[in-house]
Amino acid sequence: MTGVLLGFGVVAVLAATGFATAALLPGQAGTIRAGLTPVVYHLTNPALMLVLVAGTDLGAVLGVYTPIALATAAVAGGSYILLSGLLLRRGAARTAVGAMASSYVNAGNIGLPIALYAVGSAAPVVSVLLAQLLVIAPLYLVVFSVATRPAHRAGPGAATATVAPGRESTSTARTILRSVANPVTVGTALGAVLSATGLELPEVLWTPLEMLGESSIPLLLLLFGMSLHGQRPFEQRALVPDVLGGTLIKLTVMPAAAWAIGWFGFGLTGTELLGVVVMAALPTAQNVFLFSAQFRMPANAARDIIFLSSMLSFPAVLLISLLLH
């Protein structure tokens, strides 16, 4: 338990440092974020994923952890669909965005340090990244494309411009392709090749990759903390039920589903079960807001779910660690 608390302490201190930097250096915070974000996106995070996946047992990940991640996301997304469609009577576009916000976790930014420091294994976060990058994100983007067609648009923030069918299809295909063919996915794929084939890179190449990867976690946490500064949630009071419901599903229903599926469906116990449940309790990924904005979907609720789940995920994960330790 001491290791778990130490891990969360490290994560909290680095995130708090980023938040304090944004608060104390408001004139330079934007420049710092603008400079660090592409470095992390294009260099350090892909290097970290390559190193981690190369040392991961892909058989265990694809045979156990990835199916759990997919099933857990389906339970959380389906729960929000029931809430939004049956109780709140929201339209298809608003429901689709909320479902993704309730089931798409911030595995790349927050999951990596949590998995490594608190759980001690990269397998759970690798499985979530594979599930989200290769299955969940493309699926939701297709749903977004259908929901933004004239016959399905609903709610403020939906697209209003007329787009030629061929051009719309091309734009959707390119968006889905970009969501899959990104630096993190490339790094993950290269790591998978090394893991599957048993190939080892020369030390003169491997050591720089490890150095780049090791710098990714502190930079990610600094950026995460900086992103929390200046957030103003609940600008639209009418969306409070959507936000609270989505956050509740994200931080309670999704981890509970992960525990039940891992325990009863796959017989996981101990650290393996803890890793699966902790990954499910991570906050919503900021990609949800970016994807919804790309398709001109109603994104205010998603933005607030991201903020609220980010603020509440640390105590939620800590409670899970206490219960499952």
Backbone bond lengths (Angstrom), bond angles and torsions (degrees), N, CA, C in turn:
res aa  C-N    CA-C-N  psi(-1)  N-CA   C-N-CA  omega(-1)  CA-C   N-CA-C  phi
1 M - - - 1.462 - - 1.522 112.03 -
2 T 1.332 115.86 -31.79 1.460 120.03 178.60 1.518 110.85 -61.11
3 G 1.349 116.29 -39.40 1.460 119.76 178.57 1.513 112.11 -63.83
4 V 1.336 117.33 -38.59 1.460 120.92 178.33 1.521 110.84 -63.97
5 L 1.335 116.41 -46.55 1.458 120.14 179.74 1.520 111.03 -63.65
6 L 1.330 117.00 -39.79 1.455 120.30 178.19 1.521 110.36 -63.84
7 G 1.328 116.50 -41.30 1.457 120.08 178.82 1.514 111.93 -60.93
8 F 1.334 116.71 -45.96 1.460 119.69 178.84 1.524 111.56 -67.09
9 G 1.334 115.62 -33.04 1.458 118.02 176.67 1.514 111.98 -63.02
10 V 1.324 116.66 -42.95 1.467 121.08 178.06 1.525 110.65 -62.01
11 V 1.324 115.96 -45.99 1.465 120.35 179.64 1.525 110.81 -61.65
12 A 1.345 116.53 -45.56 1.460 120.64 -177.52 1.521 112.00 -64.82
13 V 1.332 116.65 -40.69 1.469 119.67 -178.91 1.525 110.89 -65.06
14 L 1.318 117.48 -43.85 1.465 120.02 -179.63 1.529 111.21 -66.79
15 A 1.346 117.17 -41.38 1.462 119.52 177.44 1.526 110.95 -65.02
16 A 1.335 116.61 -40.34 1.467 120.34 178.13 1.527 111.19 -65.29
17 T 1.329 116.90 -34.45 1.460 120.59 176.66 1.527 110.61 -63.61
18 G 1.322 115.74 -41.31 1.464 119.03 176.67 1.515 112.42 -64.51
19 F 1.325 116.48 -41.36 1.466 121.03 178.60 1.522 110.21 -63.29
20 A 1.341 116.46 -44.75 1.464 120.57 -179.98 1.525 111.11 -64.85
21 T 1.309 116.51 -36.44 1.468 119.64 177.91 1.522 110.91 -61.41
22 A 1.339 116.23 -44.69 1.460 119.74 179.09 1.514 111.63 -65.71
23 A 1.340 116.79 -33.65 1.464 120.27 -178.95 1.523 112.35 -76.11
24 L 1.335 117.00 -38.49 1.462 120.97 -175.23 1.523 113.29 -88.17
25 L 1.317 116.98 -22.88 1.467 121.54 -180.00 1.524 110.21 -124.19
26 P 1.332 117.79 61.07 1.471 119.46 -175.75 1.519 113.25 -60.95
27 G 1.334 116.78 -31.34 1.458 118.78 -178.98 1.511 113.61 -74.51
28 Q 1.326 117.55 -22.02 1.458 121.45 -177.28 1.530 113.24 -109.33
29 A 1.326 116.69 -11.34 1.465 120.19 -176.36 1.524 111.48 -59.53
30 G 1.334 116.36 -42.54 1.462 119.65 179.64 1.516 112.19 -62.51
31 T 1.319 116.72 -39.68 1.463 120.92 178.28 1.522 111.56 -66.26
32 I 1.341 115.28 -41.11 1.464 119.43 179.07 1.527 110.59 -62.47
33 R 1.319 116.37 -46.71 1.469 120.11 179.82 1.520 111.19 -64.08
34 A 1.343 116.25 -41.77 1.461 119.99 -179.56 1.520 111.55 -64.41
35 G 1.339 117.00 -31.37 1.452 119.71 179.05 1.508 113.44 -81.17
36 L 1.338 117.23 -39.28 1.458 120.61 -176.17 1.530 112.96 -77.97
37 T 1.324 116.98 -36.10 1.467 120.09 -173.97 1.527 112.84 -56.90
38 P 1.342 119.99 -50.41 1.472 118.14 178.91 1.522 113.40 -66.24
39 V 1.343 117.41 -30.38 1.466 119.93 177.51 1.525 110.02 -64.31
40 V 1.335 116.06 -45.68 1.456 120.28 178.81 1.525 110.88 -66.65
41 Y 1.328 116.46 -43.53 1.471 121.53 -175.08 1.525 111.32 -66.40
42 H 1.326 116.92 -45.07 1.463 120.55 -172.37 1.521 114.22 -93.80
43 L 1.342 118.09 -21.91 1.464 119.36 -172.46 1.520 113.92 -121.55
44 T 1.330 117.18 -66.42 1.460 119.29 -168.73 1.523 113.34 -70.48
45 N 1.342 117.67 -42.66 1.464 119.44 -178.82 1.527 112.33 -66.93
46 P 1.338 119.79 -45.20 1.469 118.92 175.09 1.527 112.69 -60.15
47 A 1.350 116.70 -38.82 1.467 119.38 178.48 1.524 110.60 -63.76
48 L 1.333 116.56 -41.03 1.461 120.19 178.92 1.520 111.13 -63.30
49 M 1.333 117.12 -44.42 1.460 120.11 -179.71 1.523 111.23 -64.74
50 L 1.332 117.33 -38.67 1.463 120.09 178.33 1.530 110.22 -60.59
51 V 1.336 115.92 -47.41 1.458 120.26 -178.17 1.533 110.99 -64.90
52 L 1.333 116.29 -43.55 1.459 119.83 -177.41 1.526 111.72 -66.99
53 V 1.327 117.04 -46.94 1.468 120.55 -176.66 1.524 110.38 -68.25
54 A 1.330 116.76 -35.14 1.468 119.53 179.30 1.524 111.16 -60.73
55 G 1.324 116.90 -29.08 1.457 120.56 179.47 1.514 114.16 -100.37
56 T 1.336 117.17 14.43 1.464 122.24 -177.46 1.527 110.42 -104.75
57 D 1.321 116.08 144.09 1.458 122.17 174.67 1.525 108.40 -77.91
58 L 1.325 116.88 100.16 1.460 120.97 -176.19 1.522 112.32 -63.84
59 G 1.317 116.81 -30.39 1.459 119.32 178.52 1.511 111.83 -60.92
60 A 1.343 116.61 -43.67 1.467 120.71 178.93 1.517 111.18 -68.23
61 V 1.336 116.27 -39.15 1.463 120.18 -178.76 1.515 111.39 -65.21
62 L 1.328 116.57 -51.41 1.464 120.57 -175.94 1.523 112.33 -75.14
63 G 1.316 116.98 -26.87 1.453 119.53 -177.38 1.510 114.58 -86.01
64 V 1.346 117.57 -23.62 1.464 121.04 -175.47 1.522 111.59 -127.07
65 Y 1.319 116.80 -61.17 1.462 120.28 -169.75 1.535 112.91 -68.04
66 T 1.323 117.99 -42.79 1.468 119.51 -178.41 1.528 112.32 -65.49
67 P 1.348 119.93 -45.14 1.473 118.42 175.18 1.524 112.87 -58.72
68 I 1.336 117.36 -36.46 1.467 119.64 177.33 1.522 110.35 -64.98
69 A 1.329 117.14 -42.24 1.460 120.68 179.56 1.520 111.16 -62.30
70 L 1.329 117.55 -41.60 1.464 121.06 179.10 1.527 111.18 -66.54
71 A 1.313 117.28 -44.70 1.470 120.65 -179.22 1.517 110.99 -65.55
72 T 1.327 116.81 -39.98 1.460 120.89 -179.99 1.518 111.26 -64.57
73 A 1.329 116.78 -43.58 1.467 120.70 177.74 1.524 111.01 -62.78
74 A 1.325 116.90 -36.98 1.465 120.17 179.05 1.526 111.27 -65.67
75 V 1.327 117.07 -40.25 1.464 120.63 178.39 1.524 110.77 -64.15
76 A 1.336 116.81 -46.10 1.464 120.13 -178.78 1.527 111.40 -65.78
77 G 1.323 116.75 -46.37 1.459 119.72 178.68 1.513 112.08 -62.43
78 G 1.333 117.06 -42.21 1.462 120.48 178.23 1.510 112.42 -64.20
79 S 1.334 117.13 -36.51 1.466 120.34 177.84 1.522 111.01 -63.16
80 Y 1.329 116.34 -40.83 1.469 118.26 179.42 1.521 110.98 -69.34
81 I 1.309 117.44 -36.27 1.467 120.05 177.89 1.527 110.39 -60.09
82 L 1.323 116.89 -42.21 1.462 120.20 177.22 1.523 111.31 -63.48
83 L 1.346 115.94 -43.71 1.463 120.09 179.29 1.521 111.41 -62.98
84 S 1.312 116.36 -48.97 1.462 120.82 -174.43 1.522 112.29 -73.53
85 G 1.325 115.84 -43.52 1.456 118.91 -175.55 1.512 114.41 -77.90
86 L 1.332 116.78 -41.13 1.465 120.06 -174.97 1.521 113.36 -90.68
87 L 1.326 117.93 -41.19 1.463 120.58 -175.65 1.528 112.78 -92.57
88 L 1.326 117.03 -47.58 1.468 120.70 -176.42 1.518 113.28 -89.11
89 R 1.317 117.26 -14.80 1.468 122.78 177.75 1.526 112.16 58.05
90 R 1.322 116.97 44.67 1.454 120.86 177.54 1.522 110.27 -85.36
91 G 1.331 115.49 161.72 1.451 120.89 178.43 1.524 112.22 -75.85
92 A 1.343 114.97 175.76 1.464 120.32 -175.94 1.524 111.98 -63.40
93 A 1.336 117.09 -41.98 1.464 120.32 -176.97 1.523 111.25 -64.62
94 R 1.327 116.42 -48.41 1.454 120.17 -179.33 1.538 111.25 -64.53
95 T 1.309 116.34 -38.23 1.461 120.69 179.36 1.523 111.10 -66.76
96 A 1.331 117.38 -40.76 1.464 121.04 -178.95 1.525 111.51 -63.79
97 V 1.335 116.90 -43.80 1.465 120.59 179.40 1.527 110.37 -64.79
98 G 1.328 117.00 -44.13 1.455 120.19 179.32 1.516 112.65 -63.84
99 A 1.334 116.56 -37.08 1.465 119.96 178.56 1.522 110.72 -63.88
100 M 1.336 116.80 -41.75 1.464 119.07 178.31 1.529 111.06 -67.01
101 A 1.345 116.28 -39.82 1.467 120.29 178.89 1.522 111.78 -64.45
102 S 1.321 117.48 -26.27 1.464 121.48 -178.99 1.521 113.25 -86.46
103 S 1.339 117.22 -8.84 1.465 119.36 -171.92 1.516 114.67 -133.26
104 Y 1.338 118.54 -3.41 1.463 121.87 -175.46 1.524 108.65 -108.88
105 V 1.325 117.17 110.84 1.462 120.66 -169.58 1.521 112.15 -95.57
106 N 1.320 115.35 156.42 1.459 122.91 179.73 1.529 109.26 -83.15
107 A 1.327 115.21 67.26 1.463 119.65 -176.04 1.518 111.75 -74.13
108 G 1.330 117.83 -35.69 1.451 120.67 -176.13 1.513 113.38 -69.11
109 N 1.326 117.88 -44.27 1.466 120.95 -175.66 1.522 112.79 -87.03
110 I 1.340 117.17 -49.32 1.453 121.25 -175.29 1.527 111.86 -99.20
111 G 1.328 116.46 -32.07 1.458 119.44 -176.35 1.512 114.14 -63.73
112 L 1.332 116.60 -39.00 1.461 119.45 -178.01 1.528 112.61 -61.10
113 P 1.334 119.52 -54.35 1.462 117.79 179.58 1.516 113.52 -65.06
114 I 1.347 117.09 -35.95 1.465 119.76 178.47 1.528 110.16 -63.12
115 A 1.336 116.10 -45.58 1.459 119.91 -178.53 1.518 111.63 -63.82
116 L 1.326 116.53 -43.06 1.453 119.68 -175.35 1.524 112.49 -74.65
117 Y 1.335 116.97 -40.96 1.456 119.89 -175.84 1.524 112.44 -84.39
118 A 1.324 116.88 -42.34 1.463 120.07 -173.46 1.517 113.09 -92.15
119 V 1.341 117.22 -36.31 1.464 120.57 -176.61 1.521 111.49 -98.96
120 G 1.337 116.92 -33.59 1.450 120.57 178.49 1.507 114.83 86.06
121 S 1.342 117.92 13.04 1.458 121.43 -179.62 1.523 109.48 -146.82
122 A 1.328 115.99 142.98 1.458 120.56 178.36 1.522 112.49 -90.42
123 A 1.335 117.62 -9.29 1.462 120.56 -175.01 1.531 113.39 -58.45
124 P 1.351 119.87 -45.54 1.469 118.37 -179.52 1.523 113.64 -61.40
125 V 1.329 117.74 -42.74 1.461 119.72 -177.64 1.523 111.12 -72.86
126 V 1.324 118.38 -34.56 1.464 120.63 175.98 1.518 110.26 -62.32
127 S 1.327 116.59 -41.36 1.468 119.89 179.99 1.517 111.59 -64.25
128 V 1.343 117.11 -40.49 1.460 120.80 178.81 1.524 110.60 -65.48
129 L 1.321 116.95 -43.20 1.466 120.12 179.26 1.524 111.09 -62.13
130 L 1.325 117.08 -43.25 1.461 119.69 178.29 1.524 111.24 -62.09
131 A 1.323 116.53 -44.33 1.463 120.23 -179.65 1.519 111.56 -63.22
132 Q 1.337 116.70 -43.21 1.469 120.12 -175.93 1.522 111.87 -74.59
133 L 1.314 117.48 -43.65 1.459 120.22 -175.34 1.526 112.31 -71.61
134 L 1.333 116.54 -35.68 1.458 119.83 -172.64 1.522 113.67 -98.19
135 V 1.346 118.48 -22.66 1.469 120.01 -175.38 1.527 112.31 -124.58
136 I 1.333 116.73 -57.49 1.460 120.36 -169.15 1.529 112.10 -67.87
137 A 1.333 117.09 -49.42 1.468 119.83 -178.67 1.529 112.12 -61.66
138 P 1.344 120.15 -50.46 1.469 118.54 177.11 1.521 113.64 -58.10
139 L 1.339 116.99 -37.22 1.461 120.08 179.77 1.526 111.10 -63.81
140 Y 1.330 117.04 -47.01 1.464 119.96 179.75 1.526 111.35 -65.88
141 L 1.317 117.75 -35.01 1.459 119.50 179.93 1.535 111.02 -66.51
142 V 1.314 116.15 -35.41 1.466 119.04 173.80 1.532 110.65 -64.32
143 V 1.342 115.86 -42.64 1.469 120.25 177.29 1.525 110.15 -61.70
144 F 1.328 117.63 -42.28 1.463 121.24 177.98 1.520 110.63 -59.98
145 S 1.320 116.21 -41.36 1.461 120.21 179.72 1.522 111.41 -62.12
146 V 1.334 116.34 -42.01 1.466 120.21 178.89 1.523 110.70 -68.71
147 A 1.341 116.49 -40.48 1.463 120.55 -176.72 1.521 112.90 -68.29
148 T 1.327 117.87 -23.31 1.460 120.63 -178.77 1.519 112.62 -93.14
149 R 1.313 117.21 2.76 1.460 118.92 172.73 1.529 109.16 -69.60
150 P 1.326 118.55 152.11 1.467 121.08 -174.63 1.515 115.01 -50.66
151 A 1.322 117.42 -36.68 1.468 119.61 -176.11 1.512 112.72 -74.90
152 H 1.370 117.32 -15.24 1.457 120.15 -174.79 1.510 113.60 -115.03
153 R 1.328 119.20 -5.82 1.453 120.63 -176.28 1.516 110.83 -65.95
154 A 1.315 115.08 139.61 1.459 119.47 179.55 1.505 109.54 -157.04
155 G 1.328 116.01 139.59 1.457 121.04 173.71 1.495 112.77 87.46
156 P 1.338 117.40 155.08 1.449 121.62 178.37 1.511 111.67 -62.91
157 G 1.325 115.49 142.05 1.447 120.18 179.84 1.505 113.05 98.67
158 A 1.340 117.22 -8.05 1.443 119.35 177.98 1.508 109.45 -75.69
159 A 1.320 115.13 161.31 1.458 119.49 -177.93 1.514 110.54 -68.06
160 T 1.331 116.93 146.00 1.451 121.34 -179.48 1.516 112.74 -124.65
161 A 1.333 116.66 -17.24 1.450 119.09 -177.53 1.518 110.36 -78.21
162 T 1.326 117.26 149.52 1.445 123.00 177.97 1.518 109.47 -87.23
163 V 1.319 116.48 127.73 1.450 121.83 -177.95 1.513 108.50 -121.56
164 A 1.306 116.40 136.73 1.454 120.53 179.00 1.518 109.51 -61.86
165 P 1.357 118.05 140.09 1.460 120.43 -175.40 1.524 113.35 -54.46
166 G 1.331 117.41 -44.86 1.456 120.23 -179.33 1.501 112.30 -63.91
167 R 1.346 116.42 -41.65 1.453 119.94 -179.73 1.516 111.03 -67.98
168 E 1.346 116.61 -38.99 1.468 119.88 178.58 1.514 110.71 -62.67
169 S 1.354 116.75 -41.98 1.452 120.73 179.65 1.527 111.10 -63.37
170 T 1.345 115.66 -42.07 1.459 119.83 178.76 1.513 111.36 -63.21
171 S 1.355 116.42 -42.66 1.462 120.10 179.67 1.524 111.16 -62.62
172 T 1.335 116.28 -41.78 1.465 120.10 178.73 1.520 111.40 -63.06
173 A 1.327 116.46 -43.84 1.462 120.55 180.00 1.520 110.99 -62.59
174 R 1.338 115.89 -40.68 1.467 118.82 -180.00 1.522 111.07 -67.58
175 T 1.332 116.92 -38.49 1.465 119.82 179.51 1.520 110.53 -64.54
176 I 1.329 116.81 -43.84 1.463 120.62 178.55 1.523 110.64 -63.68
177 L 1.348 115.75 -41.22 1.457 119.57 179.29 1.523 111.10 -62.95
178 R 1.342 116.43 -41.60 1.466 119.76 179.64 1.523 111.13 -65.76
179 S 1.334 117.07 -33.73 1.463 119.51 -179.88 1.519 111.65 -68.49
180 V 1.322 116.90 -26.44 1.457 121.29 -179.23 1.529 110.92 -93.93
181 A 1.340 116.27 -46.93 1.469 121.19 -176.66 1.520 110.45 -88.55
182 N 1.322 117.47 67.35 1.457 122.10 176.64 1.519 108.89 -116.45
183 P 1.343 118.37 167.98 1.475 119.89 -175.65 1.521 114.46 -56.09
184 V 1.342 117.55 -38.29 1.461 119.52 179.92 1.526 110.65 -63.90
185 T 1.332 116.33 -41.86 1.459 120.03 178.73 1.519 111.03 -64.70
186 V 1.328 116.23 -40.85 1.465 120.12 178.54 1.523 110.51 -62.42
187 G 1.344 116.47 -45.75 1.457 119.83 177.69 1.518 111.78 -61.44
188 T 1.338 116.20 -41.15 1.468 120.82 178.11 1.525 110.70 -62.91
189 A 1.337 116.99 -42.59 1.466 121.04 -179.52 1.523 111.50 -64.72
190 L 1.329 116.80 -42.21 1.467 119.59 178.15 1.525 111.03 -64.50
191 G 1.340 116.08 -40.81 1.460 119.10 176.60 1.512 112.00 -62.70
192 A 1.345 116.44 -37.92 1.465 120.54 178.58 1.522 110.91 -64.34
193 V 1.322 116.83 -38.92 1.466 120.30 177.72 1.525 110.42 -62.50
194 L 1.343 116.49 -44.59 1.460 119.83 179.01 1.531 111.18 -63.67
195 S 1.346 116.41 -40.59 1.457 120.07 -179.96 1.525 111.64 -66.37
196 A 1.322 116.23 -43.25 1.469 120.53 -176.65 1.522 112.58 -70.60
197 T 1.329 117.13 -35.69 1.459 120.69 -176.17 1.524 113.48 -93.06
198 G 1.335 117.06 -17.35 1.457 120.12 -177.67 1.514 113.80 77.77
199 L 1.328 117.18 10.99 1.459 120.77 179.76 1.532 110.45 -69.73
200 E 1.297 116.51 147.41 1.456 122.22 177.54 1.518 109.60 -124.59
201 L 1.323 116.11 127.74 1.452 120.06 178.59 1.519 110.61 -73.62
202 P 1.324 117.39 152.30 1.474 119.87 174.99 1.529 110.49 -58.24
203 E 1.317 116.20 149.01 1.463 119.98 -176.48 1.512 112.07 -59.86
204 V 1.334 116.80 -31.44 1.458 119.89 -179.13 1.523 111.48 -66.32
205 L 1.319 118.11 -21.36 1.464 122.63 174.84 1.522 111.81 -97.08
206 W 1.329 116.53 -39.58 1.461 120.38 -175.34 1.526 112.07 -67.97
207 T 1.310 117.86 -40.93 1.471 121.08 -178.16 1.528 112.14 -61.95
208 P 1.344 120.30 -46.55 1.477 119.07 175.31 1.523 113.03 -60.81
209 L 1.332 117.43 -36.42 1.464 120.01 177.27 1.525 110.51 -63.51
210 E 1.328 116.94 -42.69 1.460 120.03 177.33 1.524 111.30 -62.98
211 M 1.310 117.38 -40.59 1.469 121.07 179.64 1.523 110.80 -63.67
212 L 1.339 116.69 -43.85 1.463 119.79 177.41 1.523 110.40 -63.27
213 G 1.322 116.69 -43.66 1.458 120.14 -179.30 1.510 113.00 -63.63
214 E 1.317 116.95 -39.22 1.463 120.38 -179.79 1.528 112.30 -65.76
215 S 1.320 117.55 -26.17 1.466 120.16 178.60 1.520 112.50 -80.03
216 S 1.339 116.84 -12.52 1.459 119.93 -173.13 1.520 112.36 -69.42
217 I 1.330 117.84 -43.08 1.456 120.77 -174.04 1.527 112.27 -62.93
218 P 1.327 120.23 -51.78 1.473 117.85 178.26 1.519 113.25 -61.72
219 L 1.333 117.55 -36.61 1.464 119.48 178.54 1.532 110.87 -66.84
220 L 1.330 116.61 -40.27 1.461 120.47 177.96 1.521 111.36 -60.46
221 L 1.324 116.57 -43.98 1.461 120.22 -178.19 1.523 111.83 -70.00
222 L 1.325 117.50 -35.96 1.461 119.86 175.28 1.531 110.48 -62.26
223 L 1.330 116.71 -44.94 1.464 120.74 179.36 1.522 111.16 -64.82
224 F 1.332 116.58 -39.24 1.460 120.20 178.71 1.520 110.43 -62.00
225 G 1.329 117.23 -46.52 1.462 120.15 178.47 1.517 112.20 -62.02
226 M 1.321 117.75 -40.14 1.460 120.96 178.74 1.525 111.46 -65.30
227 S 1.326 116.63 -34.72 1.462 120.13 -178.74 1.521 112.65 -67.78
228 L 1.343 117.64 -22.52 1.463 120.67 -179.35 1.523 112.51 -77.87
229 H 1.318 117.14 -20.49 1.466 119.92 -177.23 1.525 110.60 -73.75
230 G 1.315 115.89 134.91 1.463 121.07 176.97 1.512 114.94 83.57
231 Q 1.330 118.14 4.50 1.458 120.61 178.80 1.530 110.11 -69.70
232 R 1.328 116.44 138.54 1.467 121.79 178.14 1.533 109.19 -128.07
233 P 1.321 116.22 89.66 1.469 118.96 -177.15 1.521 112.29 -78.69
234 F 1.323 114.93 170.48 1.462 124.14 173.38 1.532 112.34 59.82
235 E 1.326 117.31 40.91 1.464 119.62 175.24 1.524 111.00 -68.58
236 Q 1.346 116.60 -30.78 1.466 121.32 176.61 1.535 108.53 -107.66
237 R 1.340 115.31 105.62 1.462 119.98 -175.91 1.527 111.96 -62.98
238 A 1.328 117.04 -28.50 1.456 119.69 -178.38 1.526 112.25 -65.61
239 L 1.334 116.32 -19.20 1.459 120.07 -177.61 1.526 113.17 -94.21
240 V 1.325 117.45 3.33 1.463 120.07 -179.09 1.532 111.56 -56.83
241 P 1.343 120.97 -44.06 1.474 119.46 177.54 1.524 112.64 -60.43
242 D 1.326 116.88 -38.16 1.466 120.77 178.50 1.521 110.87 -63.71
243 V 1.342 115.49 -44.73 1.463 120.68 -177.01 1.524 110.96 -68.26
244 L 1.318 116.40 -48.17 1.469 119.40 -179.56 1.522 111.32 -64.98
245 G 1.324 116.79 -40.31 1.459 120.17 178.94 1.519 111.53 -65.52
246 G 1.343 116.77 -44.58 1.452 120.24 179.22 1.517 112.16 -64.06
247 T 1.323 117.10 -41.73 1.467 120.91 179.05 1.517 110.94 -66.03
248 L 1.323 116.91 -41.13 1.468 120.68 178.76 1.522 110.97 -61.85
249 I 1.321 116.27 -43.30 1.463 120.00 178.16 1.523 110.08 -64.15
250 K 1.316 115.87 -42.68 1.473 120.51 -177.43 1.526 111.52 -62.04
251 L 1.334 117.60 -42.64 1.459 120.97 -170.89 1.526 114.38 -99.08
252 T 1.326 117.51 -8.41 1.469 119.31 179.00 1.532 112.31 -125.20
253 V 1.330 117.04 -54.41 1.473 119.88 -177.24 1.523 110.83 -65.63
254 M 1.326 116.80 -44.75 1.466 119.49 -177.32 1.530 112.21 -65.07
255 P 1.343 120.20 -46.86 1.471 118.88 175.47 1.529 113.04 -63.16
256 A 1.342 116.89 -37.82 1.465 119.28 178.75 1.522 110.65 -63.91
257 A 1.335 116.26 -40.03 1.464 119.96 177.35 1.525 110.75 -64.68
258 A 1.325 116.59 -40.78 1.463 120.10 178.94 1.525 110.95 -62.45
259 W 1.337 116.33 -41.78 1.465 119.84 178.02 1.528 111.46 -62.64
260 A 1.341 116.19 -46.94 1.467 119.91 -177.78 1.527 111.34 -64.46
261 I 1.332 117.02 -44.80 1.465 120.43 -179.30 1.526 110.55 -67.17
262 G 1.335 116.61 -42.39 1.459 119.41 -179.96 1.520 112.75 -67.22
263 W 1.338 116.09 -41.27 1.469 120.90 -176.31 1.533 111.75 -75.29
264 F 1.339 116.37 -54.03 1.463 120.25 -174.72 1.525 112.46 -84.05
265 G 1.336 116.61 -35.73 1.455 119.01 -175.43 1.520 114.40 -83.30
266 F 1.344 117.34 -34.88 1.465 120.34 -174.45 1.524 113.22 -123.75
267 G 1.323 116.89 -0.95 1.452 119.43 176.18 1.517 114.95 67.92
268 L 1.330 118.18 27.34 1.459 120.90 -179.85 1.521 110.75 -75.65
269 T 1.317 115.86 146.13 1.466 121.66 176.35 1.525 108.71 -143.22
270 G 1.325 115.86 171.81 1.453 121.01 172.61 1.523 113.66 59.89
271 T 1.321 115.13 -137.99 1.459 121.73 -176.19 1.517 112.16 -63.93
272 E 1.318 117.46 -34.62 1.461 120.19 179.37 1.526 110.81 -62.58
273 L 1.328 116.77 -45.29 1.460 120.54 178.44 1.522 110.71 -67.38
274 L 1.321 117.20 -39.88 1.465 120.90 177.83 1.516 110.76 -59.21
275 G 1.330 117.50 -43.75 1.453 120.72 -179.88 1.518 112.71 -60.91
276 V 1.330 116.87 -42.63 1.465 121.23 179.91 1.527 110.95 -63.70
277 V 1.331 117.11 -45.05 1.464 120.98 -176.90 1.525 110.82 -70.68
278 V 1.320 116.80 -40.36 1.465 120.26 179.21 1.525 110.89 -62.61
279 M 1.328 117.84 -41.50 1.471 120.09 178.09 1.525 110.84 -61.01
280 A 1.318 117.30 -36.79 1.460 120.49 -179.93 1.519 112.37 -70.55
281 A 1.345 117.02 -23.32 1.464 121.21 -178.08 1.520 112.83 -92.40
282 L 1.325 117.86 5.30 1.464 120.64 177.39 1.525 110.16 -67.77
283 P 1.330 117.65 158.35 1.470 119.55 179.31 1.521 112.15 -69.93
284 T 1.313 115.09 166.79 1.464 121.38 178.10 1.523 110.43 -66.70
285 A 1.323 116.17 139.44 1.461 121.30 -179.84 1.524 110.97 -73.81
286 Q 1.324 115.82 144.36 1.456 120.67 178.51 1.520 112.23 -66.94
287 N 1.335 116.74 -16.89 1.466 119.75 177.15 1.522 112.09 -59.17
288 V 1.324 117.27 -27.62 1.468 119.80 -179.90 1.524 110.21 -61.34
289 F 1.325 116.52 -43.96 1.464 120.21 178.29 1.525 110.60 -65.44
290 L 1.324 116.75 -40.44 1.462 120.01 -179.56 1.530 111.12 -65.35
291 F 1.332 116.54 -43.41 1.458 119.95 179.52 1.527 111.44 -64.06
292 S 1.332 116.69 -44.84 1.467 119.83 -179.02 1.522 111.22 -65.51
293 A 1.326 117.10 -36.62 1.457 119.73 177.03 1.528 110.96 -66.94
294 Q 1.344 116.95 -36.16 1.458 121.27 179.40 1.524 110.63 -60.25
295 F 1.330 116.53 -36.89 1.464 120.56 -179.08 1.531 112.59 -96.75
296 R 1.346 116.35 9.96 1.467 121.77 179.85 1.532 111.18 54.59
297 M 1.322 115.31 45.50 1.456 122.36 177.40 1.521 109.60 -91.47
298 P 1.343 119.01 161.09 1.473 121.36 173.79 1.521 109.84 -64.32
299 A 1.333 117.38 109.07 1.459 120.90 -168.43 1.518 114.11 -112.17
300 N 1.347 119.22 -1.18 1.465 120.13 -176.11 1.523 112.05 -63.03
301 A 1.330 117.14 -42.83 1.462 120.04 179.93 1.524 110.86 -64.31
302 A 1.330 117.10 -40.27 1.457 120.50 178.95 1.522 110.97 -62.34
303 R 1.329 117.10 -42.22 1.468 120.57 179.09 1.526 110.92 -60.77
304 D 1.328 117.30 -42.07 1.462 120.59 -178.80 1.525 111.52 -71.95
305 I 1.329 117.60 -34.81 1.466 120.44 175.88 1.522 110.19 -64.21
306 I 1.325 116.44 -40.36 1.466 120.60 177.14 1.522 110.03 -59.53
307 F 1.333 116.40 -47.52 1.465 120.35 -177.92 1.524 111.42 -64.88
308 L 1.341 116.61 -49.98 1.464 120.15 -175.13 1.525 111.35 -66.93
309 S 1.328 117.23 -41.52 1.467 119.30 179.32 1.527 110.88 -67.44
310 S 1.344 117.41 -31.55 1.459 120.21 176.98 1.525 110.98 -66.23
311 M 1.325 116.78 -38.56 1.455 120.53 -179.48 1.529 112.05 -72.36
312 L 1.336 117.12 -32.63 1.464 120.85 -173.83 1.521 114.25 -99.37
313 S 1.318 117.85 -8.81 1.463 119.48 -174.20 1.523 112.56 -69.40
314 F 1.342 117.18 -35.98 1.467 118.69 -179.00 1.523 112.04 -61.35
315 P 1.350 119.36 -50.74 1.471 117.35 176.09 1.520 112.94 -63.18
316 A 1.339 117.22 -33.05 1.468 119.54 178.70 1.518 111.14 -65.06
317 V 1.332 116.46 -45.90 1.467 120.14 179.65 1.522 111.05 -66.49
318 L 1.318 117.25 -37.53 1.459 120.54 177.85 1.523 110.70 -63.35
319 L 1.344 116.97 -42.34 1.463 120.61 177.49 1.524 110.65 -62.86
320 I 1.317 117.26 -41.53 1.465 120.70 178.26 1.513 110.44 -61.64
321 S 1.325 116.23 -41.60 1.467 119.81 179.45 1.515 111.91 -63.02
322 L 1.336 115.87 -38.80 1.463 120.08 178.24 1.532 110.99 -66.02
323 L 1.335 116.75 -40.50 1.451 121.17 -176.99 1.521 112.48 -71.47
324 L 1.345 116.95 -35.71 1.459 120.89 -173.63 1.517 113.40 -99.37
325 H 1.309 117.29 -4.24 1.460 118.92 -178.59 1.542 111.83 -68.00
